């Protein structure tokens, strides 16, 4: 038995799909993520509670993982009075890059833009070569090289499979 759906395409099993962040200015956050990361705007919306945006990697259409940004209007935050705290200092969104040089380039761009928080620096083997950026709301974004995520996933789970 299947549940009724509003969409023609969806997962056939439990699937990791998104991380959501509360932001003060959704437009400024979209601009920041499109400047400092490889993420691109997938969708944008607005309702009585506020504005939202979905950003993701255009190369992952078959297995999307989305960054959801939500800006709540004053007096319409469904989580109020709870505060929305930024991720950090350790809690972060991680993006792996293909080389040390790519991490250095990301760090230099972030430094020039005033949002470099740490590094670049070499950490222990399981962490790799990293730098941390801060988005407009203070969330930590990590760029890394050589963490071994891809190698470990293939070692333990086998060659990447197409999502069911």
C-alpha positions in Angstrom: 0.0 0.0 0.0 1.3 3.4 -0.9 0.5 6.8 0.7 -1.0 9.5 -1.5 1.6 12.0 -2.7 1.7 15.5 -4.2 4.8 14.6 -6.2 5.4 12.1 -9.0 9.0 11.3 -7.9 10.2 10.3 -4.5 12.4 7.8 -2.6 11.5 4.1 -2.4 13.4 3.8 0.9 14.6 6.0 3.8 16.9 8.6 2.3 19.1 11.4 3.7 17.7 14.5 2.0 18.5 17.8 3.8 19.8 20.0 6.6 17.8 23.0 7.5 19.0 26.3 8.9 17.2 29.3 10.2 18.5 32.5 8.7 17.9 36.2 9.2 18.0 37.1 5.5 17.3 34.3 3.0 18.5 36.4 0.0 21.8 37.2 1.7 22.2 33.6 2.6 21.5 32.4 -1.0 24.1 34.9 -2.3 26.7 33.7 0.3 26.2 30.0 -0.4 26.4 30.6 -4.1 29.5 32.7 -3.7 31.4 30.5 -1.3 30.2 26.9 -2.0 29.3 24.8 -5.1 25.6 24.9 -4.1 23.0 26.4 -6.4 19.5 27.6 -5.9 17.0 24.8 -6.6 13.8 26.4 -5.4 12.5 29.4 -3.4 9.2 30.0 -1.7 7.3 32.3 0.6 4.2 31.8 2.8 2.6 33.5 5.8 5.4 32.3 8.1 8.3 33.6 6.0 10.7 32.9 3.1 12.6 29.7 2.2 15.1 28.4 -0.2 16.5 25.1 -1.2 20.2 24.9 -2.4 21.9 21.8 -3.7 24.5 20.3 -6.0 23.1 20.3 -9.6 25.2 17.2 -10.3 23.2 15.2 -7.7 19.7 15.3 -9.3 19.3 11.5 -8.8 20.4 11.6 -5.2 19.8 15.2 -3.9 21.0 16.5 -0.6 19.6 19.9 0.0 20.4 22.8 2.3 17.1 24.4 3.4 17.2 28.0 4.4 14.3 29.4 6.4 13.7 33.0 7.3 10.7 33.5 9.6 8.7 36.7 9.7 8.5 38.5 13.0 5.7 36.9 15.1 5.4 33.9 12.7 8.2 31.7 13.9 6.5 28.3 14.7 9.4 27.4 17.0 9.2 30.7 19.1 10.2 31.5 21.7 13.0 29.0 21.2 16.2 30.6 19.8 17.8 29.4 16.6 21.4 28.9 17.4 24.1 28.7 14.6 26.1 25.5 14.1 29.5 25.7 15.6 32.2 25.8 16.7 32.5 22.1 16.0 29.0 21.4 14.5 29.4 22.1 10.8 28.4 21.4 7.2 31.3 19.6 5.5 32.2 19.9 1.9 35.1 17.7 0.6 37.3 19.2 -2.1 39.6 17.3 -4.5 43.0 18.8 -3.4 44.9 20.8 -0.8 45.1 23.6 -3.3 41.3 23.8 -3.6 41.1 24.1 0.2 43.7 26.9 0.1 41.7 28.7 -2.7 38.5 28.4 -0.7 40.3 29.8 2.4 41.8 32.7 0.4 38.4 33.6 -1.1 36.8 33.4 2.4 39.6 35.5 3.9 39.2 38.2 1.3 35.4 38.1 1.9 35.9 38.4 5.7 34.3 35.0 6.5 37.3 32.7 7.1 37.1 31.3 10.7 39.9 28.8 10.8 42.8 27.5 8.8 43.7 26.2 6.4 45.5 23.6 8.4 46.5 19.9 8.4 44.6 17.9 11.0 44.9 14.2 12.0 44.4 11.6 9.2 40.6 11.1 9.7 40.1 14.9 9.5 42.4 15.8 6.7 43.4 19.3 5.5 40.6 21.8 6.4 39.4 25.3 6.7 36.3 26.7 8.4 34.1 29.5 7.0 31.2 31.3 8.8 28.1 32.0 6.8 26.1 35.3 7.4 24.3 33.7 10.4 27.4 32.3 12.0 27.0 28.7 10.9 30.3 26.8 10.3 31.0 25.4 6.9 34.1 23.1 6.6 36.1 22.6 3.4 38.3 19.5 3.6 40.7 17.4 1.6 41.6 13.8 2.2 39.2 12.8 5.0 38.7 9.4 3.5 34.9 9.5 3.4 34.7 8.2 -0.1 37.2 5.4 0.4 35.6 4.3 3.7 32.1 4.2 2.2 33.3 2.1 -0.7 35.3 -0.2 1.6 32.4 -0.8 4.0 29.3 -0.5 1.7 30.8 -1.4 -1.7 30.7 0.5 -5.0 28.1 3.3 -5.1 24.7 2.1 -6.1 21.9 3.9 -7.8 19.3 4.9 -5.2 16.2 2.6 -5.3 
